Structures are given as C-alpha cells and as structure tokens.
Amino acid sequence: MSEAAERAVAQHRRCLRALVTAAPEPYPEPAPEEDSSGSPWPTGHRFADRTRARHADVHALLEAGHSRRSVQRQLGMTWRTVKQLADAARPEELFTGQWQNRPSVLDDYKPYLDDRWNEGCTNAWKLWEEIVPLGYKGSYQRVRAYLHKKRTSPRPVVARPPSPRTVAGWILRRPETLPEAEQLLLKTVRTQCPEIDALTRHVRAFAVMLTERQGERLPDWLAAVRQDDLPSLHTLAAGIDRDRDAVIAGLTLPWSSGAVEGHVNRIKMIKRQMYGRAGFNLLRKRVLLAS
C-alpha cells in the first residue's frame, strides 16, 4: 500500500506546487531579443554572428572592386552562397525560414523536465533515462543542452514543494498523529487534486479495515478503488483480488502465522550452526532441548 500510494502521488506531482506560496514557473527558453536593426537574432547567437561576418566579408570585397567570382575564390564559398549574401542589403534578410521557431522533439517533455528540475533533480543523464520510457526518441545531448540553459540562467529563490514520498507519508500516517502544519498542507493538496483526495480516502479506509479487522468490507473497498483514476491502486487491487479469500481471512481472524514463522526461522538457524557435523537426530534433540 505504501509503494502504491507513493507512485500515485508521483503521478500528480504537479499538484504539489500548491503547497508552495510562490511556486517557481518553469524556466522558459529565452526568447530572442530584437536589436536596434530589427534582427530576430540576438548578438552572440552562433548562426547569426557567422552570417553577419560572412555578409560583411562579401560586401567588403565587392565594394573594393572584386567580382563575385573573385569573392567566391577568395572566401572559398559556393556561387549560390556568394549570390545570396551579395543580394542581401542587410544580413537580417537571411534570418528566415527553418532556423526560426523550429519545433524540437523535446518540446512535449519539457514540462516533465521542469517539474523534476524544481524538485531538485538536475542530473541530465538520470532525467534522460526517465523520459525515454515516456516515449522520448531524441538524444541525450539535447536533454543536456536544455538543462544547461536552465543551469546557467538566474534561479529565483523559492521554496520547493514536498516530495511525493513526503506527501505519501502524510497520507499513510494516522490523521491524529500528524502535526497541525502537515494536516493543513495535506488538506491544501487534497483540495487542489481530486486524485490525491481519493487516494487519501482509500488508504485510510484500508487502514481501518486492517487495524479493526473489518475484512468483510474488502469487496466494497476494491469496487470503490476501481471507480477512481488511480492506476497504482488498481494494480494493488488486482493483486489482492487474486487471493481475496486469504486477504479477507487475514483482515478478519485474530490468528497469525507469525509464531510458526518464528519457529521455522529458529530451526533453520540451529541447522546452519551444525552444518556438516551431524544429522537429523542431533538436530531434533537440539530443537527439543532449546524448547
């Protein structure tokens, strides 16, 4: 149950942002700022700076009286490239087409990376391994480059939301033992997320069955779990259903097999102590004398 609860909270980690008074917004990619010439590319962008430099070289040679063929030979460019640069009055005229606002295969996974980054996970390799099972087909280098931008950009000083394990701990503990501050935080996240609210109700109902031996309520509990969108609890319910009679007996009857398991463990320990030294008769005598 504890593992299922933690997985369920992790699937709704975005709802935990409500527990932070000033939750950080995902770091957007910096938008290119237009300079005084109206260029959509800022100074320092590799493609833009290279194009500006080549445009200046071509026009400098043309103004010095060289022909386009001569410029082609001196700069080692193709005739098509020289023509494009020579025909453009300003280098910004060349900043069009596929280079601007090109979609990335990482776009659909950036919200997930932002959430994990805000939780404190900044390891590019680990995050790449996490998004591959989610369907990401791109390279690790693309993930590393995206995180490098976040790492080098100014970070707002804000509190982090609690981890899914922490919130699952609040749900699994007895409500009356939670400090008032944690009760308020759990109430807030339950208000923001219907799934976590349903998870809390199911976990606490199961805890009542377990501690008060109300196994007859198990079928109703299983039916209620299946009505909510909680895949991790659905998995737990399917496992319980495969051995329903035994689970109901365990939640109802006062007897326990713990004492038997303890005797089995003690016999195994005695057997290991005399390994290779004697047979069953000595083992029987030692067990009886130890009793």
Number of C-alpha atoms within 10 A of each C-alpha: 14 13 12 19 25 20 19 21 25 17 15 14 21 15 20 25 21 17 19 14 11 13 16 18 11 15 19 11 10 9 10 13 12 12 11 6 8 10 17 16 19 15 15 9 10 10 12 18 15 12 16 16 11 17 23 16 15 23 20 13 16 15 9 9 11 15 11 17 13 13 21 18 11 12 13 10 15 12 13 10 14 20 15 14 21 18 13 13 12 14 20 17 12 15 15 10 8 8 9 11 9 7 9 10 12 17 9 11 16 18 15 16 23 20 17 17 19 20 17 12 13 18 12 20 12 11 19 19 12 15 18 14 9 9 10 16 11 14 12 15 12 15 19 17 12 15 21 13 14 19 13 8 12 9 10 11 8 12 15 17 22 15 16 20 16 12 22 24 15 19 25 16 13 12 13 8 10 15 10 11 9 14 15 13 18 22 13 16 19 19 14 16 17 15 20 26 17 17 24 19 14 20 22 16 14 20 17 15 19 16 10 11 17 18 21 13 16 21 13 9 17 19 12 12 20 15 10 15 14 20 15 18 23 18 13 16 20 13 11 16 15 10 10 16 12 12 14 20 15 17 20 18 11 8 9 9 8 9 10 10 11 10 12 11 12 13 17 11 12 15 20 10 11 12 10 8 9 10 11 9 8 13 17 14 11 14 14 9 8 10 6
